[in-house]
Amino acid sequence: MTLSEPGALAGSGRPIGAAPLPAPRPLLPRAAAHRARLAGGVGGGLAWLGLAVAQACAAMLLLGLAIPALLLGAVAWMEGAPEPGAGIARAVLPWLGTPTAIALAIGVPLGLGMALLGLWLSARMLRHPGLAHPVGVTWAAFGIALVAASIVSGLGSSAGAPFVGGVPGIGSGGLGGSSSGIDPDALAEWADADRLVAIAWPFVAIGSLASIIVPIVLSVFAWWWMAHAMRPAAPSPARPPTEP
């Protein structure tokens, strides 16, 4: 078989006239890699901050509803109220119309909007020479950072669990016994949603801010990783002219 015959092979072992193999993709340029890490820190950081705001506002809303309901339920049970549910609802649900509850309810969609704004900002920052698929890089990197942050959080919770003691009992006689030493009036006094929110919000805010430090660090790496994985291909080499 000669080189001019169909099916003849070149020195590389590939048929003559076949399309050349695609060139290996070049490494991510240093400026593009820096841009990707910056997008992960700024855009990803804003997304994590928005999620933290939404989560904190939702937690405070739940706190303002659940804790007073539990305390008033305990009071009603201790006093032997015939229909405690209706009384608890009348005492707790009107709090949802207060300025505090309304502000917290508004904070949930605002936080989610901030998260989407961070992802949009990331995609805009990734529109840079040497980078490809800015939207795909953003969503893939955010998903990886989300899974990695969940794993790290789970490992941290498992490692700290042995150092957390059990919750002591309220009293030897339970909630309703004569030796319990619990004053129903004191419980009812603590069933004030605004008071509970005012006490809890600094701790919730600090905890929410501290909880996004690790995800932001992971985002910087995840954005760079996905930008490298989706980096643009090398320009196709010119195909050699075929023999007449």
N, C-alpha and C positions, 0 to 999 in steps of 0.2 A: 504494500500500500504506500502510495506516494503522498506528499503533503497536499497535493492538489486534489486528491480523491476525497469524497465525502466521508466523514467520520475519522479523518486523519487526526492524530494527536500532536500537539506541540510538545516542546520540551518540558513544560510544566505538568503534562498529563491531562490537559483540558483540550476539548475539540477546537480545531482551527476555526476562527470566525465566531466563537462563542462570546457572549458578553463578558467583560472582565469582572472579576470579583470586586465587590464594594470595598473601598479602602477603609481601614479601621478608623473609627471615630477619634479625632484628636482629643487630648485632655482638655478639661475645662480651663479656659484662660484665667489667670490670677484675678483680673479685674472682675470677670463674671462670677468667679467663686466668692469674692468679697461681696459682690452685689447680692448673691443668693443668701449668704449668711446675714447680711444686713436686712434683707426682706424677712427672713425668719425671725430676727430679733425685734424689728419694728412692727411689721405687719402681723406676724404671729403673736408678738407680745400684746398688741392691741386686741387681737382676737381673744387671747386668754384673759385679758383684763375685762373685756366685755362679758365673757362667760362667768367670771368671778362676781361681777356686779349683779348679773341676773340671778346667780345662785344665792348670793347673800340676801338679796331682796326677797326671793322666794322663801328662804329659810326664816327670815324675820317675820314674814306674813304667817308662815306655819306656826312659828313660836307664839305670835300674838293670838292665834286661834286655839292651838292645841293645848298649851299649858293652862290658860284660864279654864278651858273646858274640863281638863282633868282635875284641876283643883276644885272647881265648883261641883264636879261629879262626886269627888270625895266628900265634900261638905254635905251634899244632898244625901249621900249614902249614910254618913254618920248621924245625920239628923232624922233619917227615916222618911225622906220626902216621898210621897206617893208616885208622882210623875216627874222625875228629875230632868228628863230629856227636854221637855218643852221649856222649863225654866232656864236650863243651861243655854239653849238656843236664843232665848230672848235676852239673855245677859251678854252673850259673846258676839253674836252676829252683828249687832249695831256698830261694833268697832270697825267693821269694814267700811263704814261711811265717814270715818274720821280722817283728817288731813294726813296723819301718819300712815294709815293703811293705804290711802289713795296714792301717796308718794311712793310707797314700797311697790304697789301694783304697777305704777308707771315705770319704776326702775327695772322691772323684769324685761319688758320689750325693748327698753332703751339699751340694756346690757346686751341683748341679742343683736340689736342693730349695730352696736359698737363692734361686736365680734364679726359680723358680716363686713363692716367697714374695714376692719383690719385685714380680712382676707382679700377684699377688693384692692386695698392699698398694696398688699403683697404682689398681687398679679400685675399691678401697674409698675412696681419697682422691678419686676422680673422682665419687663419689656426692654431688654438691653442687649447690645451686640454680644454674641457669644452664648446667649441663653435661648432656649426654645421651650415651647409649650408652657407659658407662664401660668395659665389657669390650671393645667394638669399638675404642674410642679407644686402649686399652692395647695390644692386639695389633697394630693397624695402625701405631701410632707405633713400637712395638718393631721391627716389620719394616722400616720406613723407616730407623730408626736403624741397624739391622744392615746393610742394604745400603749406606747412606752411609758407615758406618765401614769396611766392606770396600773401598769405592772409595778412601777417603782413605788406608787402609793400603797399598793397591796402588800408589797414586801416590807415597806416601812411599818404598816399596821401590824403585820404578823410579827415583826421583830420587837415591836413595843408592847404587844399584848401581854407577855408574861410580867411586865413591870406595872401593869394597871391592876389595882386591887378590886375586889368586889365592892358593890355598893352596900353599905351596912343597912340593916333593917331599921325601919322607922321607930318601932317600939316593940317591947316584948308582948304587948297585947294586941298588936295589929293596929289598923286604923280606927277601929271602932270600940276597942276594949276600954275598960275604965283605967287601965294602967298605961294606956298609950301616951298620955301626956300631950296630946295634940289639941290645940284650940281651934275649933271650926272658924271662929271669927278671924284668927290669924291667917288661916288658909284663904278665906274669902278676901282678905285684904291684899294678898299676893296675887289674886286673880285679876290683876289690873294689867291689861295688855300694853298700854302706853308705858307703864312703869317697867314691865319686863323688857320691852324693846329698848328703853333708855339705858337699862343696865347691860343688856347683852350686845348692843350694836358695836361698841369699841372692840370687844373680843371677836365678834364675827368679822369685822372689817380687817383687823390685824391677821386673823387666821386666813381670810380669803386672799389677802395680798401675799402672805407667806406661802400659800399653797400654789401660786403660779410661778414661783422662782424656778423650780425644777422643770416645769413644762416649757418655759421660755428658753432655758439652756438647751433642752432637748430639741426645741424647734430650730435653733441655730444650726445644729448638726443635721436635722432631718431635711431642712430646706437645701442645704449644701449637697446632701446625698442625692435627693431627687433631681436637683439641677444637674448633677454629674450624670445620673442615670439617664436623663432625658436630654442630654447635651446634643447639639446639632451634629449631623453626620458630616464627614469630610466631603468636599466637592467631588462629584463624579469625574474620574479621569476621562480624557477624550478617547473615544473608541478609534482604534487604528483603522485606516481605510482598508476595505476588502479588495482582493485582487480581482481584476476584470475577468 
